[in-house]
Amino acid sequence: MDYFQSNIISNFLAKIFFEKYEVSTIYFLFSNSLPLYLTGLYTGIVINVGYYDSTIAPFYEGVPQLNAFTHCFTGGFRINKTLHEDLCELNAEETVNKDIISFKVLEDLKFKVCKILSRK
């Protein structure tokens, strides 16, 4: 569950789980922490790049450092737009139909060219 989500929703969900399903414990997590926990680490930085926005969330010993949490409205959409503009600019002198560079082609380019890096 997102850390910034309303407490009203969290309390409502907790009430349902405790009263109706009689669960013994509920733990609400900051959703950006899950990729970090999958690595077995509790300290690190999680960068989540979505289609319309991106977030950077640092964690120290499993605790989100909210003073350093960053959110920006740049994501895959912006990458697609920039790629499309650059490709159209490169082909400006040629008589190439700019509609040929479709969303599918841009996505294919992104996934073939962009790399996921990890330090070993």
Residue frames relative to the residue before (quaternion, step in Angstrom):
aa qw qx qy qz dx dy dz
M 1.0000 0.0000 0.0000 0.0000 0.00 0.00 0.00
D 0.5192 -0.6610 0.4484 0.3041 3.57 -0.94 0.85
Y 0.5308 -0.6675 0.4340 0.2905 3.55 -0.89 1.02
F 0.7189 0.4515 -0.2497 0.4659 3.57 1.04 -0.76
Q 0.4666 0.6798 -0.4504 0.3424 3.60 1.23 0.02
S 0.6618 -0.5546 0.3513 0.3618 3.52 -1.19 0.65
N 0.5033 -0.6411 0.4934 0.3038 3.58 -1.09 0.75
I 0.5495 0.6132 -0.3995 0.4030 3.60 1.14 -0.50
I 0.6738 0.4796 -0.2911 0.4809 3.59 0.93 -0.90
S 0.6431 0.5218 -0.3217 0.4591 3.59 0.94 -0.85
N 0.6722 0.4942 -0.2916 0.4678 3.57 0.91 -0.91
F 0.6355 0.5285 -0.3194 0.4634 3.59 1.02 -0.82
L 0.6658 0.4913 -0.2974 0.4764 3.60 0.92 -0.91
A 0.6439 0.5222 -0.3218 0.4574 3.58 0.95 -0.86
K 0.6434 0.5274 -0.3205 0.4529 3.59 0.94 -0.87
I 0.6541 0.5048 -0.3141 0.4676 3.59 0.93 -0.87
F 0.6930 0.4797 -0.2912 0.4526 3.60 0.82 -0.97
F 0.6863 0.4808 -0.2933 0.4603 3.60 0.93 -0.84
E 0.7618 0.4041 -0.2145 0.4586 3.58 0.78 -1.02
K 0.7604 0.3902 -0.2212 0.4696 3.60 0.76 -0.99
Y 0.7983 0.2917 -0.1385 0.5083 3.58 0.84 -0.98
E 0.3246 -0.8043 0.4482 0.2165 3.58 1.35 -0.03
V 0.2087 0.7690 -0.5692 0.2030 3.58 0.88 0.93
S 0.4616 -0.7081 0.4623 0.2678 3.56 -1.09 0.62
T 0.8140 0.0728 -0.0007 0.5763 3.59 1.07 -0.71
I 0.0575 -0.7564 0.6500 0.0449 3.54 -1.15 0.71
Y 0.0488 -0.7852 0.6172 0.0136 3.54 -0.97 0.89
F 0.1873 -0.7800 0.5906 0.0880 3.58 -0.58 1.17
L 0.1751 -0.8109 0.5556 0.0560 3.57 -0.76 1.09
F 0.5063 -0.5659 0.5495 0.3487 3.49 -1.31 0.45
S 0.4610 -0.7453 0.3978 0.2715 3.59 -0.42 1.20
N 0.6512 0.5194 -0.3340 0.4411 3.63 1.04 -0.59
S 0.5931 0.5903 -0.3747 0.3992 3.60 1.17 -0.27
L 0.5479 0.6668 -0.3926 0.3178 3.60 1.10 -0.54
P 0.6551 0.4915 -0.3545 0.4513 3.68 0.84 -0.71
L 0.6237 0.5379 -0.3391 0.4546 3.58 1.09 -0.67
Y 0.6692 0.5042 -0.2994 0.4565 3.58 0.93 -0.90
L 0.5976 0.5753 -0.3580 0.4287 3.60 1.12 -0.62
T 0.6606 0.4934 -0.3036 0.4775 3.58 1.16 -0.55
G 0.5053 -0.6484 0.4201 0.3845 3.57 1.27 -0.26
L 0.5990 0.5602 -0.3544 0.4491 3.58 1.29 0.13
Y 0.2650 -0.7577 0.5720 0.1687 3.56 -1.23 0.42
T 0.7159 0.3356 -0.2252 0.5693 3.57 1.29 -0.16
G 0.4310 0.6821 -0.5058 0.3052 3.55 -0.84 0.99
I 0.4350 -0.6550 0.5438 0.2933 3.52 -1.35 -0.13
V 0.1676 -0.7727 0.6074 0.0768 3.56 -0.86 1.03
I 0.0932 -0.7793 0.6192 0.0242 3.56 -0.76 1.11
N 0.0681 -0.8007 0.5950 -0.0127 3.55 -0.62 1.17
V 0.0726 -0.7948 0.6025 0.0075 3.58 -0.49 1.21
G 0.1212 -0.7978 0.5898 0.0316 3.53 -0.53 1.22
Y 0.7109 -0.4415 0.3107 0.4508 3.57 -1.26 -0.18
Y 0.7976 0.2650 -0.1419 0.5230 3.61 0.97 -0.79
D 0.8184 0.0838 -0.0347 0.5675 3.60 1.09 -0.51
S 0.2543 -0.7495 0.5955 0.1377 3.53 -1.35 0.28
T 0.1210 -0.7754 0.6143 0.0826 3.55 -1.20 0.57
I 0.1431 -0.7399 0.6511 0.0908 3.51 -1.23 0.65
A 0.0128 0.8194 -0.5682 0.0746 3.55 -0.58 1.21
P 0.1796 -0.7871 0.5813 0.1015 3.60 -0.56 1.13
F 0.1223 -0.7788 0.6131 0.0521 3.57 -1.13 0.75
Y 0.0816 -0.7641 0.6378 0.0513 3.53 -1.11 0.76
E 0.8327 -0.1054 0.0035 0.5436 3.56 -0.61 1.24
G 0.7467 -0.4349 0.2090 0.4578 3.58 0.96 0.95
V 0.6327 0.5177 -0.3302 0.4718 3.57 1.27 -0.10
P 0.3956 -0.7156 0.5127 0.2618 3.62 -0.73 0.99
Q 0.3025 -0.7368 0.5788 0.1751 3.56 -0.94 0.93
L 0.1931 -0.8557 0.4711 0.0920 3.54 0.29 1.33
N 0.5931 0.5673 -0.3783 0.4281 3.60 1.13 -0.44
A 0.7344 0.3747 -0.2246 0.5194 3.61 1.21 -0.40
F 0.3978 0.7139 -0.4767 0.3236 3.60 1.30 0.12
T 0.0701 -0.8108 0.5811 -0.0026 3.59 -0.86 1.00
H 0.0524 -0.7758 0.6288 0.0038 3.55 -1.01 0.87
C 0.0542 0.7952 -0.6027 0.0378 3.57 -0.88 0.90
F 0.4552 -0.7020 0.4906 0.2435 3.52 -1.15 0.68
T 0.4882 0.5911 -0.4781 0.4287 3.54 0.75 1.14
G 0.1616 0.7890 -0.5740 0.1478 3.54 -0.76 1.05
G 0.8290 -0.2120 0.1712 0.4883 3.52 -1.20 -0.60
F 0.5951 0.5752 -0.3599 0.4307 3.58 1.08 -0.68
R 0.6696 0.4965 -0.2841 0.4738 3.55 0.96 -0.93
I 0.6219 0.5269 -0.3342 0.4733 3.58 1.06 -0.76
N 0.6431 0.5199 -0.3143 0.4662 3.59 0.95 -0.90
K 0.6633 0.5134 -0.3029 0.4524 3.57 0.91 -0.96
T 0.6735 0.4917 -0.2906 0.4693 3.59 0.91 -0.92
L 0.6340 0.5217 -0.3247 0.4695 3.59 0.98 -0.83
H 0.6578 0.5158 -0.3054 0.4561 3.58 0.92 -0.94
E 0.6672 0.4996 -0.3016 0.4630 3.59 0.90 -0.92
D 0.6716 0.4986 -0.2989 0.4593 3.59 0.94 -0.90
L 0.6636 0.4981 -0.3081 0.4654 3.59 0.94 -0.83
C 0.6448 0.5061 -0.3162 0.4776 3.59 1.03 -0.76
E 0.6437 0.5167 -0.3174 0.4669 3.59 1.05 -0.76
L 0.6459 0.5203 -0.3162 0.4606 3.60 1.00 -0.80
N 0.7535 0.3580 -0.1847 0.5196 3.56 1.07 -0.77
A 0.2830 0.8036 -0.4882 0.1892 3.60 1.21 0.39
E 0.7141 0.4467 -0.2766 0.4627 3.60 0.92 -0.83
E 0.6441 0.4935 -0.3295 0.4828 3.58 1.19 -0.42
T 0.4565 -0.6780 0.5006 0.2852 3.55 -1.17 0.49
V 0.2317 0.7680 -0.5506 0.2311 3.55 0.63 1.20
N 0.4433 -0.6795 0.5183 0.2705 3.53 -0.91 0.94
K 0.4146 -0.7461 0.4680 0.2288 3.59 -0.63 1.13
D 0.5957 0.5743 -0.3638 0.4277 3.60 1.22 -0.34
I 0.5053 0.6483 -0.4216 0.3829 3.60 1.27 -0.27
I 0.6515 0.4776 -0.3071 0.5031 3.57 1.12 -0.69
S 0.0363 -0.8472 0.5289 -0.0346 3.55 0.21 1.32
F 0.7135 -0.4175 0.3512 0.4396 3.51 -1.38 0.09
K 0.6517 0.5320 -0.3116 0.4417 3.57 0.95 -0.90
V 0.6507 0.5070 -0.3072 0.4745 3.58 1.00 -0.85
L 0.6550 0.5118 -0.3102 0.4612 3.60 0.95 -0.88
E 0.6502 0.5066 -0.3172 0.4690 3.59 0.94 -0.86
D 0.6374 0.5281 -0.3191 0.4615 3.57 0.99 -0.85
L 0.6446 0.5227 -0.3042 0.4677 3.57 0.97 -0.90
K 0.6519 0.5338 -0.3084 0.4415 3.55 0.90 -0.98
F 0.7300 0.4426 -0.2519 0.4558 3.57 0.79 -1.00
K 0.6691 0.4845 -0.3116 0.4696 3.60 1.12 -0.52
V 0.7344 0.4263 -0.2255 0.4776 3.58 1.06 -0.74
C 0.6926 0.4670 -0.2862 0.4694 3.62 0.91 -0.89
K 0.1945 -0.7902 0.5763 0.0748 3.55 -1.01 0.84
I 0.3205 -0.6811 0.6153 0.2342 3.53 -1.25 0.51
L 0.1716 -0.8143 0.5518 0.0546 3.57 -0.63 1.15
S 0.0160 0.7721 -0.6351 -0.0156 3.53 -1.13 0.64
R 0.3714 -0.7129 0.5522 0.2213 3.54 -1.10 0.72
K 0.1559 -0.8112 0.5591 0.0705 3.57 -0.72 1.01
